[in-house]
Amino acid sequence: MRFAVLGAGAVGCYFGGMLARHGHDVVLIGRAAHVAAMNQDGLRIQSQSFDIRLPVRAATDIEAAADADVVFVCVKSTDTAEAARGLDAMLAPDAIVVSLQNGVDNAALLRERLAQPVICAAVYVASEMAGPGHLLHHGRGELAIEASLQSEALARVLRSASIPTEIAADVRTTLWQKLILNCAYNAVSAIVQLPLGAMAHRDALRDTMREVVAECLAVAAAEGVHFEHDAARMVEQIEATIPGGQYSSTAQDLARGKSSEIDFLNGAIVRRGEIAGIPTPANRTLHTLVKLLEEKNARHFER
């Protein structure tokens, strides 16, 4: 199959790289520095079990996705509408669009703009771009994709490329579960610039994360999404599943002077809580602190 990865950063390069490693035609669409490095030297994937360079096609222009059978949309939530406008102009009618993004609203936004089938997915991979064209993979790498007419065939292809893939019976709950994980961990990692495994004062941190998760669960319930476990159990699961050396995507954004997706993570819980009449002070505090750090970074990187 022909795959295009729109937004070839840490997530897109991992899944696109795994597909390329198993013989699929993949084009990685991303920032100029990464594209130049990949076209010259290939994509380096440095993992716990292998360290390889893959010859891949890379481009900066969205038109490189024009002949793709499947397009993985991996751009930030802030860029989804722009990505949809670009794809709408040139995608083949039978192409499949898969949202590998944080948050719970991206697939709906893509569907508003595109006639092609759109599948949403919850992504569980710990990775970062260690340099231009250099992906550092810390662990995990599975997908939970939405059930659709195209999902079973796509899942078979992904599994054959060593990407564990399940078809989620209730993808809305799955996406909310991933959102809650991000709300509990991403902002904290960004504020202290540490991975979970290196954070001290773990009891106090667990208390904070439980407060964040409890607010998320209350907001989710108000929208008809319910979970089996309480906040304490969900925090235990988060601690057990995040690789020890993994910085959150929000932490990586702030470290590089980029805007983060915090408005679509803790910020989304705050907005939804306001609509439902549910107080969200822990999420509001984390959202505010990250926004302040973004403003501080913007002034620093402008110098």
ABEGO torsion letter per residue (X at the ends): XBBBBBGBBAAAAAAAAAAAAAGBBBBBBBBAAAAAAAAAAEBBBBBAABBBBBBBBBBABAAAAAABABBBBABBAAAAAAAAAAAAAABBAABBBBBBBBEAAAAAAAAAABABBBBBBBBBBBBBBAEBGBBBBAEEGBBBBBBBAAAAAAAAAAAAAGBBBBBBABAAAAAAAAAAAAAAAAAAAAAAGBBAAABBGAAAAAAAAAAAAAAAAAAAAAAGBBBABBAAAAAAAAAAABBAABBBAAAAAAAAGBBBAAAABAAAAAAAAAAAGBBBAAAAAAAAAAAAAAAAAAAAAAX
